[in-house]
Amino acid sequence: METPFLALIILFIVTPLIVIYLEGRFSILKKIGAVLICYGVGLIIGNMDVLPDGAGAYQNLLTEITIPLALPLILFSIDVKSWFKMARSALMAFLTGLVSVLIVIVAGFFLFRGSIEDTWQVAGMLVGVYTGGTPNMAAMKTALDVSQELYIMTHTYDLTLGAIYLVFILSIGQKVFLWFLPAYKPLKAQNNSTGDMNMEEEFESYDGMLKKKTLVPLLGAFGLSIAILGTSYAISLLVPKDYSTAAIILLITSFGIGFSFVPKIKAIKKTFQLGMYLILIFSLTVASMADISKLSNISFSLFYYVALAVYGSHIIHIILARFFKIDADTVIISTSALICSPPFVPVVAGALKNREVILTGLVVGIAGYAVGNYLGVIIAYLLKAVPV
């Protein structure tokens, strides 16, 4: 490998590490989020004309392998059994949240398909991101063979509108939701304080990853992730070529969930963080491949579609939650987990002044990671088959 390209690979691997370090040091960067920072840095690098000729091959390689390797690592940490132990209100909040997202995205497809190219791909990505966050959206990019520009533009609008949503939730959201939904009733018999104290450590902190007792098992988990990718690729060869990539993602998701039932694998610490680190590599790399000149032509239809998915799903969710008598805090933490992903759950719970809902939010968010890829692929291909 020539020196310029070795430096290129190091750049994309080391930069996210620097971002993670700085995010841990400065609260303002933590609020912005590592994913958004990596996208910004990637856009700058890719449009400064500093990358060597032929860099695209290495960028493509990184974007193609990071997501398939990240998904099992993220899914290893899920606790499927806990889904069935959720209180009725939490389970109903999860199900009504999924239904709300699907209704709005399918409706938006028919509303905007005449003005947005490859609307079915956008629909698949939106289902992914609003059920499992960035990892699922990135998985949909791979599974549906979405172009770099369409992916970046859709994700940019999602980040912008998602930031507005988060500001609303962290400020007056609870008061507004209480106009329509009943107040949360504190738990009497169950005390979750001990578990809640570990949630940030569980899903956000990268501290201690390089210690031998953590690193060795983590490398084993990474090796298992590689094996899952290889096995999934081999099986996908039996599927028609047009659907092989989608099959790989779904197989990886299934294997990841399956291995989460193995106690020794689920007990490995920091698999979630390692998966998110790979997501950051993907974010940086895919952004560096985007041409800002093409992104400057704002697609209002696409912006409106994303806005409809974010805010329209909330309106429907509130209506359904009112019908099923789900409390305001449970709905807020559930929608935040689905739209913003589990790492935001402790932040939102802090704004609600309700630590009891943290576990609910995390379970809902992780469940979204698991089902989002299936739903995204299914909805996308069903809509693709709809005659014009």
MOLIN-V127179 format. One line per field, one symbol per residue. ss: DSSP state (H for helix, E for strand, C for the rest). psi: psi as a letter, one per 40 degrees, with the letter a starting at -180 (. if undefined). burial: b if it has 24 or more other ideal C-beta (glycine too) atoms within 12 Angstrom, else e. A space follows every 10 residues. Layout:
ss = ???
psi = ???
burial = ???
//
This chain:
ss = CCHHHHHHHH HHHHHHHHHH HHHHHCHHHH HHCHHHHHHH HHHHHHCCCC CCCCHHHHHH HHHHHHHHHH HHHHHHCCCH HHHCCCCHHH HHHHHHHHHH HHHHHHHHHH HHCCCCCCHH HHHHHHHHHH HHCHHHHHHH HHHHCCCHHH HHHHHHHHHH HHHHHHHHHH HHHHHHHCCC CCCCCCCCCC CCHHHHHCHH HHHCCCCCCC CHHHHHHHHH HHHHHHHHHH HHHHHHCCCC HHHHHHHHHH HHHHHHHHHC CCHHHHCCCC HHHHHHHHHH HHHHHHHHCC CHHHHCCCCH HHHHHHHHHH HHHHHHHHHH HHHCCCCHHH HHHHHHHHHH CHHHHHHHHH HHCCHHHHHH HHHHHHHHHH HHHHHHHHHH HHHHCCCC
psi = hidddddddd dddddddddd dddddhdddd ddhddddddd ddddddeefe iihedddddd dddddddddd ddddddeigd dddeeiiddd dddddddddd dddddddddd deeeehhfdd ddddddddde deaddddddd dddefiiddd dddddddddd ddddddddde cedddddedd iiihhiiddh hedddddedd ddedhehede iddddddddd dddddddddd dddddeeeii ddeddddddd ddddddddee ehddddehie dddddddddd dddddddeei hdddedghhd dddddddddd dddddddddd dddefhiddd ddddddddde iddedddddd defgededdd dddddddddd eddddddddd ddddehi.
burial = eeeeeeebbe bbbebbbebb eebeeeeeeb eebbbbbbbb bbbebbeeee beeebeebbe ebbbbbbbbb bbbbbbbbbb ebbeebbebb bbbbbbbbbb bbbbbbebbe ebbeebebbb bbbbbbbbbb bbbbbbbbbb bbbbbbebbb bbbbbbbbbe bbeebbebbb eebbeebeeb beebeeeeee ebeeebeebb ebbbebeebe eeeeeebbeb bbebbeebbe ebbeebeeee eeeebbbbbb bbbbbbbebb eeeebbebbb bbbbbbbbbb bbbbbbbbbb ebeebeeebe bbbebbbbbb bbbbbbbbeb beebebbbbb bbbbbbbbbb bbbbbbbbbe bbebbbbbbb bbbbbbbbbb bbbbbbbbbb bebbeeee
//
